[in-house]
Amino acid sequence: MIEILVNGQRRQAEAGLTLASLLAALDLPALRVAVERNGRVVPRGSFATEPVEPGDRFEMVTLVGGG
């Protein structure tokens, strides 16, 4: 297990995860979320290959539609 920060909260995650698998574990829809990793926006096309490493800081926001 590794420790990461997600939206300011400490979390434990399995070693070897990709960002896509982390989003799935957090039950966040990859098509409706924007992710910043360590101050850098991660392109959606990189989610499947972007590694999650110890100490990473993620900011994640989901898009919500409505009227």
N, C-alpha and C positions, 0 to 999 in steps of 0.2 A: 504494500500500500504506500501511496505517496500523499503528501499534503499539498493542496492547492487552495487558492481563493477564488470564489465565484460570487460576484457582486458584493464583495466585502466580507463574505462569510467563509470561514475555514471549512474545508471539506476533505474527506479522505477519498481517494480514487485508486483504482487498480493501476499498477504499473503497466506500461505498454499500450495504454489507450490512445486512440486518435481523438481529435475533436469531434468527429461524427459520432463515435461510440460514446463519448462523454455526453453529448447532447441527447442521445437516445437514453442513456442511463438517468438523465435528469428529466426525461419525458418532455423535451422541448422539440418542437417541429423545426427541422433544419431549414425548411423552405421559408419559414416566417420568423427567423431569428437573425440578429446581427451580433457579431462577436468581435470583441477587442481582446487581444492576448498581449499582455505586457506592454500596453500602450500602442499597439499596432493593430489596425483593422485586418481581420483575416477574410480574404475573399471566399465566398461560399463554395467555389470550385475547389478550394484547398482543404475543406473540412475533413475529407476522407484520408488525407495524407498528413495533416498537421498533427505532430505528436503532442501529447500532454506530458509535461515534465515537472518534476518536483519544484515547488515554489512558484509555479506559473500563477499569474493574476489574470482572471477573466472578468470582463464586463459583458453581460449578455442582456439583450433587450428583444422582446418579441413585438411583432407588428399586430396591432389590433384595429380592425375595421369597425365602422359603425356610422351611425348618422345622427 
